[in-house]
Amino acid sequence: MEQRIVTVFGGSGFIGRYVVRALAAAGDAVRVAVRHPDAAHFLRPMGDVGQVAIMQANLRDDASVARAVAGAAAVVNAVGAYVEAGAQTYAAIHVEGYGRVARAARAAGAERLVHISGIGANPASRSAYIRSKGEGEALVRREFPAATILRPSAVFGPEDALFNQLAAVARLAPVLPIFGHTPADAGTTRVQPVYVGNVAQAVANALDDPAARGAIYELGGPKAYTYRELWQLVLKVTGRRRLMVPIPFALARVQAALLELLPNPPLTRDQLTLLETDNLPAPSARGLADLGIVPTPAEAVIPRYLDRFRRRYRIGAVG
Ligand SMILES: NC(=O)c1ccc[n+]([C@@H]2O[C@H](COP(=O)([O-])OP(=O)(O)OC[C@H]3O[C@@H](n4cnc5c(N)ncnc54)[C@H](OP(=O)(O)O)[C@@H]3O)[C@@H](O)[C@H]2O)c1
């Protein structure tokens, strides 16, 4: 049987690379559409010789998106921009770009589209980032009604921006910030981290599941944690002790506004807005289980990649 071609936008990103691996393992011919093909060759060994092809495409450009989806039976969109820079605005990527992929996928006759969004995506949010993700979802649904929308909670894995960032802060900072409206509620916002391998498998399974057509899934791991508990987990895994200090959201917003002047801000006001609200799959929503996936606990995976943040870690140390 001829291999089905699946185009993956954002295949070079954190989640995208695991999607490429999962699709290659499932036997698909994977076409990875990226802005910088030279930086994506590391993906080739994820499949057999010739199974993973790399091609240039930019979500802001009609012609390149159309070329990338030509002949594809399915399309996966794992593109995202966490900060705006130049032409890479939230509107250009999360709204127009997502709409462009959906429209091109339908025009090319693709049968399936899996779009990766996020829990909380909401066109009415006061955060420009979350608002754009919500508007993008709506546009995708309009352009490609059978699209499957996956909304992960925070995603963890070796290249994550979650546990790696917490561990990096815990290594350097004498005290750890927990944000809140009052000292009592500081650090109580909850999140349900989901393993990147589970998200990638969810993409692969959704492509083969007729029940996933037109459906939305909210993806979370086996357990919800408050941010205070996330810090405690990171401290335990890295063998450190630190005090947690409540920081009012209002003060944090002022600090974030200043940090946003940096090219790669470690904290933005949009991220703070995200930290104000629980990021949990809705109990009524479809989830990993509906795609036949048993979620992997963070405790089973993070010790391996947070090892480099451990106290007394030495390069080349044995045992
Ligand atoms: N990571 C999480 O915890 C998490 C949680 C919930 C939802 N999500 C969602 O999952 C998706 C992927 O997130 P991620 O963490 O994997 O992000 P990431 O590591 O930043 O990857 C983003 C990808 O998008 C590509 N990209 C950016 N601008 C592009 C453009 N104009 N044209 C084509 N490709 C472009 C990037 O490639 P180049 O920049 O090299 O072109 C990269 O491959 C996003 O929609 C994000 O909102 C992530």
The ligand as an SDF file (V2000), in Angstrom:
LIG
                    3D

 48 52  0  0  0  0  0  0  0  0999 V2000
    4.6620   23.8050   24.7040 N   0  0  0  0  0  0  0  0  0  0  0  0
    3.5550   23.8820   25.4230 C   0  0  0  0  0  0  0  0  0  0  0  0
    3.5740   23.7600   26.6580 O   0  0  0  0  0  0  0  0  0  0  0  0
    2.2250   24.0860   24.7550 C   0  0  0  0  0  0  0  0  0  0  0  0
    1.0560   24.0080   25.5350 C   0  0  0  0  0  0  0  0  0  0  0  0
   -0.1820   24.2030   24.9260 C   0  0  0  0  0  0  0  0  0  0  0  0
   -0.2420   24.4780   23.5650 C   0  0  0  0  0  0  0  0  0  0  0  0
    0.9040   24.5640   22.8290 N   0  0  0  0  0  0  0  0  0  0  0  0
    0.7710   24.8760   21.4000 C   0  0  0  0  0  0  0  0  0  0  0  0
    1.4380   23.8900   20.6330 O   0  0  0  0  0  0  0  0  0  0  0  0
    1.9650   24.4870   19.4490 C   0  0  0  0  0  0  0  0  0  0  0  0
    3.4530   24.1610   19.3380 C   0  0  0  0  0  0  0  0  0  0  0  0
    4.1030   24.6330   20.5120 O   0  0  0  0  0  0  0  0  0  0  0  0
    5.6560   24.3430   20.7900 P   0  0  0  0  0  0  0  0  0  0  0  0
    5.8540   24.4850   22.2470 O   0  0  0  0  0  0  0  0  0  0  0  0
    6.0840   23.1160   20.0970 O   0  0  0  0  0  0  0  0  0  0  0  0
    6.2970   25.6280   20.0710 O   0  0  0  0  0  0  0  0  0  0  0  0
    7.7740   25.8460   19.4680 P   0  0  0  0  0  0  0  0  0  0  0  0
    8.7510   24.8750   20.0350 O   0  0  0  0  0  0  0  0  0  0  0  0
    8.0420   27.3000   19.6090 O   0  0  0  0  0  0  0  0  0  0  0  0
    7.5860   25.4860   17.9360 O   0  0  0  0  0  0  0  0  0  0  0  0
    6.8870   26.3300   17.0870 C   0  0  0  0  0  0  0  0  0  0  0  0
    7.1300   25.9160   15.6640 C   0  0  0  0  0  0  0  0  0  0  0  0
    6.4720   26.8650   14.8110 O   0  0  0  0  0  0  0  0  0  0  0  0
    7.3480   27.1910   13.7440 C   0  0  0  0  0  0  0  0  0  0  0  0
    7.0210   28.5040   13.1850 N   0  0  0  0  0  0  0  0  0  0  0  0
    6.9720   29.7050   13.8340 C   0  0  0  0  0  0  0  0  0  0  0  0
    6.6050   30.6730   12.9830 N   0  0  0  0  0  0  0  0  0  0  0  0
    6.3990   30.0850   11.7840 C   0  0  0  0  0  0  0  0  0  0  0  0
    6.0040   30.5600   10.5100 C   0  0  0  0  0  0  0  0  0  0  0  0
    5.7610   31.8740   10.2890 N   0  0  0  0  0  0  0  0  0  0  0  0
    5.8670   29.6770    9.4970 N   0  0  0  0  0  0  0  0  0  0  0  0
    6.1300   28.3530    9.6860 C   0  0  0  0  0  0  0  0  0  0  0  0
    6.5070   27.8390   10.8740 N   0  0  0  0  0  0  0  0  0  0  0  0
    6.6540   28.6980   11.9040 C   0  0  0  0  0  0  0  0  0  0  0  0
    8.7130   27.1440   14.3910 C   0  0  0  0  0  0  0  0  0  0  0  0
    9.7260   26.9850   13.4480 O   0  0  0  0  0  0  0  0  0  0  0  0
   10.7350   28.1770   13.0190 P   0  0  0  0  0  0  0  0  0  0  0  0
   10.5750   29.3240   13.9830 O   0  0  0  0  0  0  0  0  0  0  0  0
   12.0690   27.5420   13.0450 O   0  0  0  0  0  0  0  0  0  0  0  0
   10.2830   28.5090   11.6590 O   0  0  0  0  0  0  0  0  0  0  0  0
    8.5740   25.8780   15.2340 C   0  0  0  0  0  0  0  0  0  0  0  0
    8.7990   24.7460   14.4450 O   0  0  0  0  0  0  0  0  0  0  0  0
    1.6570   25.9760   19.5490 C   0  0  0  0  0  0  0  0  0  0  0  0
    0.4680   26.2500   18.8490 O   0  0  0  0  0  0  0  0  0  0  0  0
    1.4350   26.1860   21.0280 C   0  0  0  0  0  0  0  0  0  0  0  0
    0.5800   27.2650   21.2770 O   0  0  0  0  0  0  0  0  0  0  0  0
    2.1250   24.3690   23.3840 C   0  0  0  0  0  0  0  0  0  0  0  0
  1  2  1  0
  2  3  2  0
  2  4  1  0
  4  5  1  0
  4 48  2  0
  5  6  2  0
  6  7  1  0
  7  8  2  0
  8  9  1  0
  8 48  1  0
  9 10  1  0
  9 46  1  0
 10 11  1  0
 11 12  1  0
 11 44  1  0
 12 13  1  0
 13 14  1  0
 14 15  2  0
 14 16  1  0
 14 17  1  0
 17 18  1  0
 18 19  2  0
 18 20  1  0
 18 21  1  0
 21 22  1  0
 22 23  1  0
 23 24  1  0
 23 42  1  0
 24 25  1  0
 25 26  1  0
 25 36  1  0
 26 27  1  0
 26 35  1  0
 27 28  2  0
 28 29  1  0
 29 30  1  0
 29 35  2  0
 30 31  1  0
 30 32  2  0
 32 33  1  0
 33 34  2  0
 34 35  1  0
 36 37  1  0
 36 42  1  0
 37 38  1  0
 38 39  2  0
 38 40  1  0
 38 41  1  0
 42 43  1  0
 44 45  1  0
 44 46  1  0
 46 47  1  0
M  CHG  2   8   1  16  -1
M  END
$$$$
